[in-house]
């Protein structure tokens, strides 16, 4: 045996084999033409092969020495995760498989990384880590700026840029089969737009009690992009909701004086003076009554409000503009907020689990502002918000009170509104026709 590796081309063996002394390569040689060799991969049954001549040929092959060179790029791992609701910076880094206390501490203390703490669900975060989990690079794009963190020899460096912002218009439509959110998900409507859709029509539709299978929606809305990358949802520009055969349409309009809102095609404000419910989605668990058997006190007494059942922590909205009159503990109501509105109207919200920040007497509140969260403090058998409506101190059933429209836009803006309304309503009506045709 020589010092060189020996290669033997052996016809008797069907495959290549390596020995300790060298490399043995196996080939089949025959007097058949090349076409016959190729055809041997699919030999027909009963073909005679004994007549093929076989002989052994040995050839020496010199192998170049092999040197392993570490590939530093191969030792890096690039990962991307989408932000989920309730994510913290630590939880997000853990999903990115970052095991780096130094990086986490830097993100927590450095003021230039504050954009990274504004975690918007649905956006993506990209990271580069090494094999031990050390963070090498981190990239996140916020609403108006981007954060790029890189590990350097002396610590971390931060680079930011102001992206090219672009707003694109999208159109979606769908049919209600079970719930509004199931239908918007099926149609590819972002959650933020679905919430706006419910809010736009909340004065006319109770999305728990009034919704029916077969109801339809069409919506035209904005989506924001930065450097070509989706960053989030904008506002609804126009929408249509068909509820039990009733067609409701809304157009977003700014009148040039700072007033903006949603209006019907004939110019009426979609916003009512009071929302139908302090919760975005809820169910009435107990209505207004002059005699109700109290489940805790076990006596008959008046129930001068509406109970809306919802999970603990559900956000509670102010039903109208006003001021905080009281925020604190109040007998059987538990944690309570009272708001004072125009024309002698007061609203009460009871059994809250917690108050929103800044809820103190005299604080100005706008319709739709979050004032607290559903709970079961006080005399309550389950999580809900108790809602009362008083006019000059007298309790009124809010579900039976005729809704009052919000303010109209200025008269000088009428012609411009008509132009905007025609364009946007024609779009949502076209969406309705296209969707109906697809179902036929």
N, C-alpha and C positions, 0 to 999 in steps of 0.2 A: 504493500500500500504506500503510495507516494504522499508527500506533504500536501500536495494539491488535493482539492476535493475531486472525487471521482464521480462521473455521471454515467450511468448505464442505461442504454435504451433497450428495453427488454420487451419482446413481443408477447412472451408467455403470460405476463402479468397485466391485469386490466387497468391499473391505476398507479399514480405516483406514490413513492414511499421514501422517507428520509431515514438514513442510517447515521450512526454516530460518527462515521468516518467521512461522510460527505453527503452530497445531494445526488439522489438517484432519480432520474427523469425517465418516464415511461412513454414510449411512442409505439405506434404500430406501423410497420413498413410492409408494403406489398407491391407486387407488380401491377396491381390494379391502377387504373387511371384515377386522378383526383376526384372525379365525379362518383366513382365507385366508393371511395372512402367516405364522402359526404353521405351517400345513400346508405352506408352501414349504420347510421343512427336510427333508421327505421327499417330493419330487415324484414322482409315478408316471411310468413311461416313456411317451414319445410325447405328453406334454402340450404344447400350443401356448402359447408365452409372448410371441409377437410382438405381440399385440394390447394388451399392458399399456402404458398411457401412462407416460412418463418425463419428469420435469422437474427442473431444478436450483434449489435454494434455498440462499442464503448467509446465515449468522447470525454476528454478532460475539460472541465470548465473552471476557470479561476474566478472566485467571488471577491469583490471589493470589501474591505473592512467596513463595518457599520458603526457609526457613532450617533448616540441619541442626544439631540439638542433640545432642551426644554422650550416649549412654545408658550410664552407668557400669555398670549391672547387666548390660548385654549384653556388657561387656568381661570379665566373670568367668565362670569355667568350673567347674562342679561335677562331681566325679568320685567314684566309689566302687570300691574293689577289695577282694577277699577275700584274707585272709592265706593264703599257701601254706607247705607244709612247708619249713623251712630259710630262710625269709625273714629278712632283716635290715631294720633301719629304713631304711637307704639304698636297698635294693632295692625296698622297698614304696613309698617316696616317688618313686622313678624311674618305677614303673608308674603312679603317680598323676600323672605328668608334672610333678612339682615340681622346679624347677631353682633351688634357693635354699640356698646354702651357709650363710647366716646362720641359717635355720630349722633346718637339720641340726645345726649347732653348738649351738644353743639346746637342742634335744631331747637332745643327748648330755651336756650339762653340768648342766642344771637338775634338781634332785632331785625336783621336783613332777611331772616327766614320766616317772618310773620305770615307772608302769603301762603306758606305751606300749611299753616294752621287753619286756613279757611277752606276746609275740605268740602268740596261740592260733590254729592253723590252722582255717580255716573262718569265722572272724569277719570282719566288714567294717570298713573304715576309710573315712571320708568326708573329702574335701578340697575346698576352694575355692581356686582359683589365678587369677592375672590372665593377660593375654595373653603376658607375658614368663616365666611359670612361677613367679613369686613366690607363696609360700604366704600366703594370707589367713586361712583357717580350717582347723582339723583336728579331727576328732571320732573318738574310739575308746572303746569300752566294755569294761572289764575284768570280772573276776569280781564284784568288790564295789564298784567305783567307775567313774566315767566321766571321761574327759579331753576338755576342749574348749579348744583353743588358738586365739587370735585375734591378728592383727597389729594393733598400735596405733601411734600416732605416735612413741612412744618405745621401741618394741620389741615384745615379745609379752606377752600376758596369759594366765593359766591359770585355768580355772574347772573345778571338779569337783563331782560330786553323788553321793549314795548312792542308787542306784536301788531301786525296789520289786522285790524278788526274789520269784520264783514258781517252783515246781517242778511240772511237768506230767507225767503218766504217759502213755506211748505204748506201742503193741503192734505187733509186726511178726512175720511168719513167712515162710519161704521153703524152697526145695528146692535141694540141691546138684547142679549140673550139671558144674562143673569144679573149683572151689575154694571154700573157705569165704568168702573175701573177695569173690569174684565174685558169690556168692549173696547176701551181705549188701548189697552195692552195689545189686544188682537189686531187693532188697526195700526199699531206702531206709533201711537201718540205718547210723547214723554209724560211722565207723572206730573211734572210742573204745569204742563198745559192742561192735563186732565183736571187738576185742582182749580185752575183758572176757569175752565169750562163750567165746573160745578158752581163756582162763585158767581160767574156772570149771570147764570140763570137761577141762582138760589132764591131770589125774591119771587119767582113764579113757579118753581118746581121744588117740591120736597123730594130729594133724591133717595129717600127711604120709602116714603109712603106712596108717592105719585108715580114712580117708575114702573113701566110695564114692558114685558117681552115684546119685541118688535118696534119699540121706540128707536128713533134714528138721530144721528148727529152728523154734522159736517163742520169742519173748522179750518180756518186759514190763520196761520201763526208764524211768528218769527223764530229763527234759530241763529244763535251767535257763533261765529267761527273766528279763530285767531291763527294767522299764518296757514290757513287751510284746514286747521284742526277744530273739530266741534268743541265748544266750551260750555254751552248751555242753552236753555230755552229763553226766548224773549217773551213778548206779550201776544195775546190773541188779537188779530186784526178784525176778524169777522167770524161769526158762528151762527149755526142754525141747530135748533133742537126741536124734534117733533115728538111731543108727548101726548099719547092717547089721541092722536089725530090733530092735536093743536100745534100749529106751526109758530115757533118763537124764533126771532132773529135779532142779532145784536151786531152793532158796528162800533169799533173803537174810533173816537174822534177827539181831537184837541182843537179848541175854539180860538187859540191864539192869545188868550188872556191868562193862561196858566190853568184853566179848567179843562179837565180831560175825563173821559168816562165812556161807558157803553150806552148806546142809544138804539131805539127801535128805528126801522126804516122811515117812519114818519116824524122822527125827531124827539120822541119822548125818552126821558132818562130811564134806563133799565134799572138803575139803582133806586130802591125805595128808601123812604125815610128810615124804616126799620127792617132789618133782615127777618125772614120767617123763623129762623132758629139760631141760637147761639153756637151751634155745632155745625160743622161742614157736613158730616154724615152721622145720623143718629136714628133713634126710634123713640116714639112717645111711649113711656111706660106708665104714665099716670096723667090724666088730663085735668083741666080746670073743673072744679066741682064745689057745690055748696055743702055737700055731705059725702065724705069718703071715710071708710074704715081705715084708720091709721095702722100700718103694719107693725110699728114699734110700740106705740102707746096703747094699742088695742081698744081704741074708742072711736066713735063717729065724730068727725069734725070737718070743717071746710078745708078744701085744698085749693088755695087761691093762686095757683100757678100751674106750670107744665113741667113734668119731669121727663128729661131726655136721657135715656140709658146709653152708655158708651163705656169703653174700657178706661180704667184708671190711667190718667196722664193725657187723655185726649184734650186737644187745645180748645179753649172756650173763647169765642169772639164777642166783642162788643157789638150789639145789634144796631147801634146808631152812634152818631157823634155826641160827645158830651164831656162831663167831668166826673172824676171819682169823688163820690160823696162819702163813702165809707169802705174800708178794707180791713178786715180783721175777723175775730171770732164773734159769732152772734147766736147765742142760745142753741136751739135745736137745728139751726141752719148750718152749724159748723163754720168753716172758713167761708166768709161771705164778702162779696163786692156789690156795692150799690152805685149806680151811675145816674147822674142828673142830666136830663136832656132838655131841649127847648119845649116850650108850650106846656110846662108843668108835668112832663112825663118823667118817671123814674123807673129804672129796671133793676132787678135784683138777681144775683147768681149765687146759689148756695151749694154747700157740701163739697167745696173745692178741696183737692189734695194739696195744691200749692198756688201761690199767686205769681203772676208774671213780674219781672223786675220793674221797679218804679211805681208800683201800685200804692199810692198814698193819696190822702184827701187833697183835692185841688188839681190833680194831674189831668191834663187835657187828653182825651181819648178820641180817636177817629173810628168811624164804622169799620168793622172787620179787624181791628187791632186785637191781638191776643192779650187777654187780661188774666187768665188763670188756666187751671187744668182740672179735669174731671176727677172726682174722688168720692169718698163716702164718710166725710167727717160729719159730726153732729148725729142727729137721729136719722140714720139711713141704713137700709138692709142690703144695699148693693151700690156699685159705682154709678153715679148719674149726676147731672146738674139740675137743680131746681131753679126754674126761671119764672120770675114774676114781672108783671107789667102794670104800673100804677099811673093813673091820670088824676092829678091834683089829690093824691093820697088815696084814691079809690081803685081797688083791684079790678082789672079788666082782663077778659080772656084774650090773649094775644093772637090766637088762631082765628078768632071771629072778628077781629078788628080789621076794617077795610084798610089795605095798604095805601100809603100816601107816596106819590112819586117824588123823586129827588129833583134838584134844580135843573132847569133847561140851560142849553148853551145860549150865547148871546145872539140877538136877532141879526146882527151884521154878519154872522158866520153861517147863515142859513144856506146861501147859494153854494158855498164851498162844501158844506155838509152833504147837500143833495148830490153833488158830483162824486164825493167819496163813497156815499151810500150806494149809488147806482153801480159803481164798479165792483165793490166788495160783495154786495148781495148777489150780483150776477154770477160771481165766482162760486159762492156756496150753493146757489141753486143749480149750477152746472155740476158741481160735485154730487148733489143729490140725484140728478138724472143719470149720471155715469154709474153711480152705485146701484141704482135701481135696475139699470139695463144689465149690469153684471149678474143680477140675481134671476133674471128672466131666462 
